[in-house]
Amino acid sequence: MEPLRYGFERLRQSLFLMPVGVVALCIAAAIVARYLDREVEQVADFPLLLSVSLSGGRSVATAVAGATITVAAIVFSITALSSQIASNQYSPRAVAGFFENRFQQVVIGLVVGTFAYALLVLAGLAGVADGGEAPRRSVSVTLAVVLGISSGIAIVAYIDHSLRRMRVGSVVRRIAEDTVGAVRREYRKGAAPDRADGRAPQEGTPLHVRAECMGWVRAIDAARLARRLPPGGMARVEVRVGELVAAGDLLATVWVGQGYDPGRAVRRAVYVGRVRTVDGDPGFGIRQLVDIALRALSPGINDPTTAVDVVQHLKAPLREILVSHPPGRVYFGPQRQRVFLPEAPSRSDHIHAAFAEVRLAGSGQPAVLRGLIEVCADLVSDLEESDLGGRGDSLVEEARLAVSAAQAAGFPEPDMARILSAARRLNLGEAEVG
């Protein structure tokens, strides 16, 4: 089910599925409204409907169609501008979150759907001769006015929503929350019955399954692969989630009996997508946050406050990683099948991936180094409260390196005192790192 799930996820995150659905609803509304106007005489007695002549209905539909297509151009321009600003200011990898926003998709669908509705109503009225009839109540014209007003209100709300989402705090919080969710989903798979060595024994003649196209490894469904292998079969997956593979790259080595082609089973279990996403790949969420911090610390931007904000938001996904048990590396099928996964990044790998580059780029910023040390101290304190203090060695190491970077930078004495004060929570001081 992984390919199907990620295929639907790709549609959901695009600017296609939701807008097309809203447009389809508007088209259906136009058909129903025109039917009510033609066939249901009781419509004329409904007091909330607008009373218009035939020529007046055409004028309203024309005005709504012209106005909404102009609004649609504004919506598309704002969307493109938001994505460009996010790419330049934060990171090109942070752009994906701007497309998957449900409110944005609904507004685009509403504006385009209103345009389609008005065109259909206008087309229905165009075939009717104007014989000078008295004005009569019309469902289709009333609904056209309602949709036109709704589109105007929606575009104002969309502008406000887009401006709020462009704030760096909103961007960083969204990525951090997505990363926490990805950690919980992936580490919940850690119920594999065997956490033994992940290397498959070299028995028999191996079959090599290779990738058919270039892309990112989005998910590995080891349990599914184990069930699809023949009885007693073994497979060793050679790639990790988040890894870029090209056509011809080795995906898995399989040991099965003669006459069985494992290619289909492996390729359906190792899902390769065109883009890398946080879903199923917590390391990519950490990478996005680090990229934003590095961009903020670059000489062209020089915004250490944003870097400190990113470091503080890294605390949540790292805490989730530190207190969770990683997923298993050996999976068993119902008929003695076995699937071996490669070694996943360790807790220390995630900690250093989160802090090392930020520490180096912010070595001249006392606020960044102090913030990094404080986050490390908070995480160590959380681990000690959970009786998991042994998992904090990498955090202590990062804090020690941050203190060393501060001493090497030659900060003024007050700045250095504040950094050492934060380091004392980890029993780090000038004597230890000097």
N, C-alpha and C positions, 0 to 999 in steps of 0.2 A: 503493500500500500504506500510505501514511501514515494515512488515516482508520482503516483496520483495525488498524494497529499501536497507535495512540493509543487506540482504542476498547478493545482488549484491555488496554492499560496502565491505563485507567480502572477496569476490572473488577478487575485485579490489585491495585490500590491501595485498593480499597474493602473494607469489612467484609462482603462478600457472597460472592464467588466461592470463596475458600479454605474458609471455614466451611461453605458449602453442600456443597462436595466432601467434606469430612470427615463431615458428617452423612449424606450418601449412602452412604459406605463403612460407617458404623455401621448404617444400615438394611439394607444388603446382608448385613452380618455377622449381624444378627438373623435374617434369613430363612434363611441357611445353617445357623446354630446350631440353629434350631428343626427344620429338616429332618434334621440329624444326630441329634437327640434322638429323633425319631419313626421314622426309617427305618433307621438304622445300629445294629445290635445290638452291634457291637464297641466302641462308645463306653463301654459299661458296664465294660470291662476296662482302660480307660486310668486309671492310678493317680493322675495329677495333677488329675483333675477332682473337683469337690466332689460329695458325695453328699447329696442333699436329698430331702425328701418334696414332694408337690405343694403342700401348704399352705406349707411352708417356702420353696419356690421363689417363690411369690406374695409372701411377706413380704419376701424379698430384693429382688425386682424393685421392689416398692412403696417400700422404703427407699432404693434407689439412685435411683429416679425423683424422689422427694421431695427427697433431698439434693442431687442435681445441679441441679435447677431453682433451689434456693436459692443454690448456688454460681454458677450462671449470672447471677443477679441481682447477685451481688458483682462478677463479672467486668465486666458492663456498667456498673456504678457506677464501678469503678476506671477504665475506659476513658473515660467521660464526665468524670470528675474530672481525669484526666491532661490531656485536651484543654482543659478550662477553665483549668487552671493554666498550661499552655503558652501559651494565648492571652493570659492576663493578665500573665504574668511575662516572656515573651519577645516574641511578636508573633503576631497572628492568622494571619499568613502562614506561621508555623512549625508550625501544627497538622497540616498534611497528612502530615508525616512520621510522626506517631503512628498514623495509620490504616493505612499501607502496610507496617507491620512484619510480616514473615511469621510470626514466633513468636507474636505476639499473635493473628493470624488463626487459627493452628492450635489454640491453646488454646481460643478461643471455639468453634471447630468441634468440638473434642473434648468440651467440656462439654455443648453442645447435642446433639451426636450421642449421648453417653451417655444423656441424658434420652430421646431418641427410641428408642434401643435398648431401654431398660428398659420403655418403654411398649409396644413391640411384643412383647416377651417376656411381659409381663403380660397383654396381650390374647390371646396364644396360650394361656396357661395358664388364662385365665378360662373358656374354652369346654370345659375338661376337668373332668369330675365327679370329686370327691375320694372314692374308694372305700376309703380307708385303706390304700393300697399302701405297701409298704416303701420306704424311701429308695433312690434310684438315682442313679448319676452323671449329671450334666447339663452339656452344653456351654454352653447358653444362660445358665444361672445362674452358672456359673463365669466366663464372659466378662463377665457383668454386674458381678460383684464386681471383676474385674480393671479394667474400665473405670471403675468407681466410685473405686477406689484411685488409678488413673492421673489421674483428674480432680482429686482432692484434691492430689496431688503437683504437678500442672500449675498449679493456682491459686497454690500457694506460690511456684513458680518464676516465675509471671507477675507476682506482686507484686514479687518481687526484681528481675525484668527491668524492670518499669515504673519502679521507683524509680531504677534505674541510668540509664535513658534520660531521666529527668527532670533529671539533672544538666546544668548549663549547658554544661559541657565536652563532654558527649556530643551535645547538641543542635547546638552550633556545629560540632563536628567532622563530624557527619553532613551538615550543609548544605554545608560546605566541600568535602567529598569528592564530593558530588553535583554541585557546581558545576564542580569539576575534570573530572569525567567528561563533563559537558555540553559544556565547552569543547573537550575532545579529540574528541568526536563531531562537533560542528559545524564546527570548524576543519579537520577531516580532509576536509571537503567542498571545500576550497579548490583542488581540481585542475581548476577550470574553465579551458578553453583560452584564454580572453580575460579579462584584468583591465582592460579599457579603460573608458572612460566609461560609467556605468550608465544614461545617458538614452537612451531609444528615439527614433529619428528620427521626426518627424511626417510620415508618408507615408500617404495615403489617408484614408478616413473611419474614425474610431475607433469601436469598440464598447465600452461600459462595462459591466462586470460588478460587481454590488453584492452585499453580504452579505444573506443571508436571515434571519439571527437575530443576537442579541447574543452576544458571547463574546470570548475571548482568542485571538489568533493563536498557535497552538501550534507550527506548522511550515509551511514553504514548500518544496515539492518542485519546484524550478525545472527540474530535469532531466526530471521526469515531464511537466510542463506543456509543455516544448519538444517532447517526443516526440508529445504529443497534438494539437498544432497542425497545421493543414494545411501542405503544402509552401510555404515562403517566408513563413509567418505570423510575426507578431511580437506580443509581449505585454510590457507594463510593469506589474509588480506595484507597487501603490501603498501597501502596508502592510508593516510589519516584524513579525518575531516578537516577542511580548511586548506587542503593541499591542491595546488594547480597541477592538472595532468594534461598532457597533449596526446593526440592520436598516436597509438602505438605504445604508450607507456604501460608498464605492468600494473594491473589492478590486483590480481590475486594469483597464487599458486595453489593448484588443487590436486589432490590425490584421490582418484576414483577408479572404478573398474573400467574395463574396455567397453566401448560403445556408448559412453555417456558424454555428452557435450555440456560442460558446465558454464559456457559463455553466457547464456541467457540468464541463468540463476544468479551469477555473479553481478552482471550489469544491472539487474533489477534490484539487487541488494545494495550495491555501491552506487548511489545516485550522484550523477555528475550534472551540475547545472551551469548555466552561462554566467551567473553572477554569484558572488560570495555574500552570504547573509549571516546575521547574528543567530538566527534560528538554527539550533543544532551545532553552532560553532561559537562558544563563549569567547574563545581567543580573539575572534574578529571584533567583538564588541570592545574588548580591552584595547585592541589595535586602533580602533576609531577614536577612543578617548585619548590615547597617547598621541595620536596624530594631531588632534585639536590642541593639546597642550604644547606640542612642539611647534605648531604653526603660531601659537600665541607668543612663544619665546623667541621666535625668529627676529632678526634685526629689523626687518621691515615692519613688523607689527609691535613687538616689544610690549606685551600685555601680560605681565606676570600674575595679575589678579585672576585672569582666566585660567592660567596654568594651575594656580592653587585651587580654584574651583574644581578643575578636572581631577586633581589628586584626591580631593575630598570625596568626589563621587566614585572614585575607584574603590573606595572602602567597601561599598556594598557588595559588588560582585566578588571581590577578593575574600570577604568574610564568608560568603556562601561557598566558595571553593574550599576554603580552609576547614570549615566545619563539616563538609560533606565527604562521603566516601566515593572515590572515583568509580566509574563503571568497570565491570569485569572485562578481562581480556580473552577469556576462553568461554565459548558458548557450546552447549550440547543440544543435539536434536533428539527426537524420540527413539531413533534406531541407531544409537551409538555414533551419530555424526558429530564432528567437532569442527569448530571455526575458531581460528586464532587471530586476534587483532594485534596490530603493532603497539608498541608502548606509547601511551598518550603523554602529553606534556604533564610534568609533575606540578605539585603545588609551588615548588621553588621556581620552576620555569615561568609560571604565571606571575609570580611576584616580581621576578626580575624583568619580565616583559612589560609589566606595568610601571615600574619605577626607574629602571636603569637609564633609559634614554632621557626621561624627564630630569633625572638627577644631573646627568652630564650637561644637558642643554641649559638647566637652571643653576649651574654652579656659581654664576655671578649674581644670583638673586637670593638674598637672605630669606625673603618671605616664602619662596618656593621650597628651599631646603628645610626651613622650619616646618612648613606644612607637611612635607613628606615624612619628617621624623615624627610629627604628632600623629599622623595616620598610622604609621607603623606601630607606635606605642599603643594606640587605641585597639588595633587588631590583636596585638600580643596580650593586652589586658582581657579582651573578649575570649581568647583561646584559654587563658589561665582560668577564667571563670567557668569554662566548659570542660576543665580538666584535659585540655589538649595543648598544653604549653609546649610540648616537644615539636609542634608544627610551626613554631614561630622563629626558628633559627634564621631563615632567609630574611625575615623582616628585620631582625636585629642586625644582620649583615648589611642590609640596605641603609639602615639608620646610621651605622658606623661609617659607611662610605660617604653618606651625606655630611656627617660631621667633619670627616677628613677633607671633603671638597670645600667646606666653609673655611676651615683653617688655611687651606692652600690659597683661597681667594683673598685672604688678608682683609676681612671685613673689619669695620670699626669695632671697638671693644663693646659698645652697647648691643650692636647686632649679634656679635659672637656670644655675648652673655645670654641673650634670648634663645639662641640656637642650643647652647649647652644646657639651658634650663629645661628645654623640651627633651633633650637626650637623656637627662637624669632619670626620667621615667623608665628608661630601659637600662639603667645602671651604666650609661655611657657618659664619659667625661673627657676632659681634655687630656688627662694623664693616660687614659686607655688608648686613645687614637693618635696621640702625638707621636 
